[in-house]
Amino acid sequence: MLLKNRVALITAGDCRVGRRLASLFARHGAKLVLCGLNQAQGNQLVQRLEYQGAKARFLPADVTVPNDVESVVKDAIATFGRLDILCNNASFSLLGNDASVLDLTTESWERIVGLSLQGAFLFSHHALPFLGRSTTGSIINIVPYPHKGMHVVEGVSRGWMMAMTRDIADGVTQSGVRVNLIWPHVAVSGATLSTCQAALAQRVFRMSRLDKNAARAIARAALYLACDSSVDVTGAMVVVDADYPQWA
């Protein structure tokens, strides 16, 4: 078990990637605090995890609301007494026709930026004092998986998240907390990894070259960044493409 007795907080734990993260972390011994907007789905996930022997709880929360964020972090400490891993998984995608700057509404801009950036900032801000007390403190930021017709604000927020990840990592070096980013990416047709990179991906993430499950790929990358195997990795970006993760 790579995460035995560690406590992980996962935002958007009621969504597809969040559920994958929770299930994989639980199988490796982590205790889980999940938050999100869909309490029914969150409760169902907790029931399934508890049936499998894991310790987990779900809290309804809006990651853009400071009081909600602070309450979730305080609940994690009150329940489990510590916090070792923070997965900032919450993001927002609007499928539609407002992908250009001219068509984009201010409401879309504010909502996407709030969920993708403000949520990650707020949780990092409130969790860092407790992560710093852990000898294995880790923050894992996850940007949304790209889709056809991605909004300009989604693309911009991905770049901001990369910059924020590296800035936070530089600022907390002395505390021992590692901060890394998972960057889902659609592979370019015909692109290949070097033999060394492919071997690393298969060894670390244990992924088949033909594995097309993006959520599973993201979860395996997050497990690596959360466990001791990545103890010297911080301020890094792991690109998860349609086949397997690669370094960037």
Residue pairs with C-beta under 8 A, 6 or more apart in sequence:
1 27
1 28
1 29
2 28
2 29
2 223
2 226
2 227
2 228
2 229
3 25
3 28
3 29
3 30
3 84
3 85
3 223
3 226
3 227
4 28
4 29
4 30
5 29
5 31
6 29
6 30
6 31
6 84
6 85
6 134
6 136
6 226
7 30
7 31
7 32
7 33
7 76
7 80
7 82
7 83
7 84
7 85
8 25
8 30
8 31
8 32
8 33
8 84
8 85
8 86
8 87
8 226
9 32
9 33
9 34
9 35
9 72
9 73
9 76
9 83
9 85
9 86
9 87
9 123
9 127
10 18
10 21
10 22
10 25
10 32
10 33
10 34
10 35
10 87
10 89
11 18
11 35
11 36
11 61
11 63
11 87
11 88
11 89
11 90
11 119
11 123
12 18
12 35
12 36
12 63
12 89
12 90
12 91
13 19
13 21
13 22
13 32
13 34
13 35
13 36
13 42
13 45
13 58
13 89
14 34
14 36
14 37
14 38
14 39
14 41
14 42
14 45
14 58
15 36
15 38
15 89
16 215
17 89
17 142
17 145
17 215
17 218
17 219
18 34
18 36
18 87
18 89
19 45
19 215
20 215
20 216
20 218
20 219
21 87
21 89
21 218
21 219
21 222
22 32
22 34
22 45
22 49
22 56
23 49
23 219
24 219
24 220
24 222
24 223
25 32
25 85
25 222
25 223
25 226
26 32
26 49
26 52
26 54
26 56
27 52
28 223
28 227
30 54
30 85
30 226
31 54
31 55
31 56
31 80
32 49
32 54
32 55
32 56
32 57
33 56
33 57
33 59
33 72
33 75
33 76
33 79
33 80
34 42
34 45
34 46
34 56
34 57
34 58
34 59
35 42
35 58
35 59
35 60
35 61
35 63
35 68
35 72
36 42
36 58
36 60
36 61
36 90
37 60
37 61
37 62
39 58
39 60
42 58
42 59
42 60
43 58
45 56
45 58
46 56
46 57
46 58
49 56
50 56
55 80
57 75
57 79
59 71
59 72
59 75
61 68
61 69
61 71
61 72
62 68
63 69
63 90
63 115
63 118
63 119
63 122
63 123
64 114
64 115
64 118
64 119
64 122
66 122
69 119
69 122
69 123
69 126
70 126
72 123
73 83
73 123
73 126
73 127
73 130
76 83
76 130
77 83
77 130
82 130
82 133
82 134
83 127
83 130
83 131
83 134
83 137
84 131
84 134
84 136
84 137
84 138
85 136
85 137
85 138
85 139
85 140
85 226
86 123
86 124
86 127
86 131
86 138
86 139
86 140
87 140
87 142
87 222
87 226
88 119
88 120
88 123
88 124
88 139
88 140
88 141
88 142
89 142
90 115
90 116
90 119
90 120
91 112
91 115
91 116
91 142
91 143
91 144
91 157
92 111
92 112
92 114
92 115
92 116
92 144
93 112
93 144
93 147
93 154
94 108
94 111
94 112
94 151
95 147
95 149
96 149
97 103
97 149
98 104
98 105
98 108
98 151
99 149
99 150
99 151
99 152
100 152
101 152
104 151
104 152
104 153
108 151
108 153
109 153
112 151
112 153
112 154
112 157
113 153
113 157
113 160
116 143
116 144
116 154
116 157
116 158
116 160
116 161
117 157
117 160
117 161
117 164
120 141
120 161
120 164
121 164
124 139
124 168
124 179
127 139
128 139
128 172
128 175
128 177
131 137
131 138
131 139
131 175
131 177
132 172
132 175
132 176
132 177
134 177
135 176
136 228
136 231
137 175
137 176
137 177
137 178
138 177
138 178
138 179
138 180
138 225
138 226
138 230
139 168
139 177
139 178
139 179
139 180
140 180
140 181
140 182
140 222
140 225
140 226
141 161
141 164
141 165
141 179
141 180
141 181
141 182
142 181
142 182
142 184
142 218
142 222
143 157
143 158
143 161
143 162
143 181
143 182
143 183
143 184
144 154
144 158
144 184
145 184
145 214
145 218
146 154
146 158
146 184
146 185
146 186
158 183
161 181
162 181
162 183
162 237
165 179
165 180
165 181
165 235
165 237
166 179
166 235
168 179
169 178
169 179
169 180
169 234
169 235
170 235
172 179
173 234
178 225
178 230
178 231
178 233
178 234
179 234
179 235
180 225
180 230
180 233
180 234
180 235
180 236
180 237
180 238
181 236
181 237
181 238
182 218
182 221
182 222
182 225
182 237
182 238
182 240
183 237
183 238
183 239
183 240
183 248
184 214
184 217
184 218
184 239
184 240
184 241
185 239
185 240
185 241
186 241
186 242
187 241
187 242
187 243
193 201
193 244
193 246
197 246
197 247
198 209
198 244
200 247
201 207
201 244
201 245
201 246
202 209
202 244
204 224
204 229
204 245
205 217
205 220
205 221
205 224
205 244
205 245
206 220
207 217
207 220
207 243
207 244
207 245
208 244
209 243
209 244
210 243
211 217
211 243
211 244
212 242
212 243
214 240
214 242
217 240
217 244
217 245
218 240
220 245
221 238
221 240
221 245
224 230
224 238
225 233
225 238
236 247
237 247
237 248
238 245
238 246
238 247
238 248
239 245
239 246
239 247
239 248
